[in-house]
Amino acid sequence: MSFLKGWVGEKSTQLGMWLKLDDDVYRKFHDIVLRTDDGTTQIDHVVLSMYGIFVIETKNYAGWIYGGERQAKWTQVLFGSKHTFQNPLNQNYRHTMELARALGVPHDRVHSIVFFIGESEFKTKMPANVMDRGLSSYIRSFTNVVFAGQQLRMLEEKIRKLKENPAATRKEHIKCLTERFSNTDRCPKCGAALVEKTARRGPNAGKTFLGCSGFPRCRYTRNN
């Protein structure tokens, strides 16, 4: 189910960008796997233009979202339950660094965007590059030309080559994901991710524990 939600979110972002960004100005790429020093990483969406490169991380969440630019963990509150997740800005920072390295461009020309899909509401003030609407408008707000002519064409060709990874690279990425999300990070009952939660009542009120992200369908829990 979580895979399906993520897929729907990514497809919604693709559709929005295809409809609202001029193809003559913006080149759109999706689902790019990069080799890194410690394995692989996958980028949801990349937009290339004369105004810079935009790396978009899609998040499909419902409920209230609390977080700050410098916080390691953000919080989702849904139906009275709290769930923490990795700060997506930190996650996407790595993506921008790796893409800049792969393309041989200065990092300050690669812009990070976190785009929330779904019925979520921000309950804390978010940085300008974290949004749940206005994605295309934000990208179009960059008007300073940093790439032009031959350099822009070379970057487009490099990204197309990254996109056209051989099957071996895909298998490598799946292996990295399997190792990264080992059994200690996965629910032994249903295989969904385990997330940190906070007990709200009873003798353990206020204490954190690990619970299945498939709740209420799966109610597996484990001490943190």
C-alpha positions as CSV (number, residue, x, y, z in Angstrom):
1,M,0.0,0.0,0.0
2,S,2.8,2.4,0.9
3,F,4.5,1.6,-2.4
4,L,1.2,2.4,-4.2
5,K,0.8,5.7,-2.4
6,G,4.4,6.7,-3.3
7,W,3.8,5.7,-6.9
8,V,0.6,7.8,-7.1
9,G,2.4,10.8,-5.6
10,E,5.3,10.6,-8.0
11,K,2.9,10.2,-11.0
12,S,0.9,13.2,-9.8
13,T,4.1,15.3,-9.6
14,Q,5.1,14.2,-13.1
15,L,1.7,15.2,-14.5
16,G,1.7,18.6,-12.8
17,M,5.1,19.4,-14.2
18,W,4.3,18.2,-17.7
19,L,1.2,20.4,-17.8
20,K,2.7,23.5,-16.3
21,L,6.3,23.8,-17.3
22,D,7.2,24.8,-20.9
23,D,9.0,21.9,-22.7
24,D,11.1,24.4,-24.7
25,V,12.5,25.8,-21.4
26,Y,12.4,23.0,-18.9
27,R,13.6,19.4,-19.5
28,K,12.0,16.9,-17.1
29,F,13.4,13.6,-16.0
30,H,12.0,11.1,-13.5
31,D,13.3,8.1,-11.5
32,I,17.1,8.5,-11.8
33,V,19.4,6.0,-10.0
34,L,22.9,7.3,-9.2
35,R,25.9,5.3,-8.0
36,T,27.4,6.7,-4.8
37,D,30.4,6.0,-2.7
38,D,28.3,3.8,-0.3
39,G,25.9,2.2,-2.8
40,T,23.2,3.9,-4.8
41,T,20.5,6.6,-4.4
42,Q,17.3,7.3,-6.3
43,I,16.0,10.7,-7.3
44,D,12.3,11.1,-7.9
45,H,12.4,14.1,-10.4
46,V,14.9,16.3,-12.0
47,V,14.1,19.5,-14.0
48,L,16.9,21.0,-16.1
49,S,16.8,24.6,-17.4
50,M,19.0,27.5,-18.2
51,Y,18.1,28.8,-14.7
52,G,19.5,25.8,-12.8
53,I,18.8,22.2,-12.0
54,F,15.9,21.3,-9.7
55,V,15.9,18.1,-7.7
56,I,12.4,17.2,-6.4
57,E,11.7,14.8,-3.5
58,T,8.1,13.7,-3.4
59,K,6.4,12.9,-0.1
60,N,3.0,11.3,0.1
61,Y,1.6,12.0,3.6
62,A,-1.7,12.7,5.2
63,G,-2.4,14.5,8.5
64,W,-0.5,17.3,10.2
65,I,3.2,17.8,9.5
66,Y,5.6,19.4,12.0
67,G,9.2,20.0,11.1
68,G,12.1,22.5,10.8
69,E,15.0,23.0,8.4
70,R,17.6,21.9,11.0
71,Q,15.6,19.1,12.7
72,A,16.8,15.6,12.1
73,K,13.3,14.1,12.4
74,W,9.9,15.5,11.4
75,T,6.6,14.5,12.8
76,Q,3.3,13.4,11.2
77,V,0.2,13.4,13.4
78,L,-2.6,11.3,11.9
79,F,-5.8,10.2,13.8
80,G,-4.1,11.2,17.1
81,S,-1.0,9.1,16.5
82,K,2.5,10.5,16.1
83,H,4.9,9.2,13.5
84,T,8.5,10.5,12.9
85,F,10.3,10.4,9.6
86,Q,13.7,11.6,8.4
87,N,13.9,15.3,7.5
88,P,13.3,15.2,3.7
89,L,15.6,18.2,3.3
90,N,18.5,16.2,4.6
91,Q,17.6,13.3,2.3
92,N,17.3,15.5,-0.7
93,Y,20.5,17.4,0.1
94,R,22.4,14.2,-0.5
95,H,20.6,13.8,-3.8
96,T,21.6,17.3,-4.9
97,M,25.2,16.7,-3.9
98,E,25.4,13.4,-5.8
99,L,23.8,14.8,-8.9
100,A,26.1,17.8,-8.9
101,R,29.1,15.5,-8.6
102,A,27.8,13.2,-11.4
103,L,27.2,16.2,-13.7
104,G,30.3,18.1,-12.8
105,V,28.5,21.3,-11.9
106,P,28.7,23.6,-8.8
107,H,26.4,22.5,-6.1
108,D,24.9,26.0,-5.8
109,R,23.3,25.5,-9.3
110,V,21.4,22.5,-8.1
111,H,18.3,23.4,-6.1
112,S,16.5,21.1,-3.7
113,I,12.7,21.0,-3.5
114,V,10.5,18.9,-1.2
115,F,6.9,18.5,-2.5
116,F,4.2,17.0,-0.3
117,I,1.4,15.1,-2.1
118,G,-1.7,14.0,-0.3
119,E,-4.1,15.4,2.4
120,S,-1.4,16.9,4.6
121,E,-1.2,20.3,6.4
122,F,1.9,22.0,7.6
123,K,1.6,23.0,11.2
124,T,5.0,24.7,11.4
125,K,6.5,27.3,9.1
126,M,8.4,25.6,6.3
127,P,11.3,26.8,4.2
128,A,10.4,28.2,0.8
129,N,11.5,25.0,-0.9
130,V,9.2,22.8,1.0
131,M,5.6,23.0,-0.3
132,D,2.3,21.2,-1.0
133,R,1.3,23.4,-3.9
134,G,2.9,25.9,-6.3
135,L,5.7,23.6,-7.5
136,S,5.8,24.9,-11.1
137,S,5.5,28.5,-9.9
138,Y,8.4,28.1,-7.5
139,I,10.6,26.6,-10.3
140,R,9.7,29.5,-12.7
141,S,10.6,32.0,-10.0
142,F,14.3,31.4,-10.7
143,T,15.2,33.8,-13.5
144,N,19.0,34.1,-13.3
145,V,20.6,32.3,-16.3
146,V,23.4,30.0,-15.1
147,F,23.5,27.5,-18.0
148,A,23.3,28.3,-21.7
149,G,24.0,27.0,-25.2
150,Q,26.4,24.1,-25.5
151,Q,26.7,23.6,-21.7
152,L,22.9,23.1,-21.4
153,R,22.9,20.6,-24.2
154,M,25.8,18.7,-22.6
155,L,24.0,18.5,-19.3
156,E,20.9,17.2,-20.9
157,E,22.8,14.5,-22.6
158,K,24.5,13.6,-19.3
159,I,21.2,13.3,-17.5
160,R,19.8,11.2,-20.3
161,K,22.7,8.8,-19.9
162,L,22.2,8.6,-16.1
163,K,18.5,7.9,-16.8
164,E,19.4,5.1,-19.2
165,N,21.2,3.0,-16.6
166,P,21.8,-0.6,-17.4
167,A,19.8,-3.2,-15.7
168,A,22.8,-4.0,-13.5
169,T,22.6,-0.6,-11.8
170,R,18.9,-1.1,-11.1
171,K,19.6,-4.5,-9.5
172,E,22.4,-2.8,-7.5
173,H,20.0,-0.2,-6.2
174,I,17.4,-2.9,-5.2
175,K,20.2,-4.7,-3.3
176,C,21.2,-1.5,-1.5
177,L,17.6,-0.9,-0.5
178,T,17.3,-4.4,0.8
179,E,20.4,-4.0,2.9
180,R,19.4,-0.5,4.1
181,F,16.0,-1.6,5.2
182,S,17.0,-4.9,6.9
183,N,14.7,-6.9,9.1
184,T,15.5,-4.6,12.0
185,D,13.8,-1.8,10.1
186,R,10.9,-3.8,8.7
187,C,7.8,-5.3,10.3
188,P,8.3,-9.1,10.7
189,K,4.6,-9.6,10.2
190,C,3.8,-7.7,7.0
191,G,7.2,-6.3,5.7
192,A,6.1,-2.6,6.0
193,A,8.5,0.0,7.5
194,L,8.7,0.4,11.2
195,V,8.3,4.0,12.4
196,E,9.0,5.6,15.8
197,K,5.9,6.4,17.7
198,T,5.1,7.9,21.2
199,A,2.8,6.1,23.6
200,R,-0.1,8.5,24.6
201,R,-1.6,6.6,27.6
202,G,-0.9,3.8,30.1
203,P,2.2,3.1,32.1
204,N,4.5,3.8,29.1
205,A,2.9,7.2,28.2
206,G,5.5,9.5,26.8
207,K,7.9,6.7,25.9
208,T,8.8,6.0,22.3
209,F,8.5,2.6,20.6
210,L,8.6,1.2,17.1
211,G,5.3,0.4,15.4
212,C,4.3,-0.8,12.0
213,S,3.6,1.9,9.4
214,G,0.7,-0.3,8.2
215,F,-1.3,0.5,11.3
216,P,-4.3,-0.1,11.8
217,R,-4.1,-3.0,9.3
218,C,-1.1,-4.3,11.1
219,R,-0.6,-3.6,14.9
220,Y,2.9,-5.0,15.4
221,T,5.0,-3.0,17.9
222,R,8.5,-3.3,19.4
223,N,10.5,-1.5,22.1
224,N,12.7,1.2,20.7
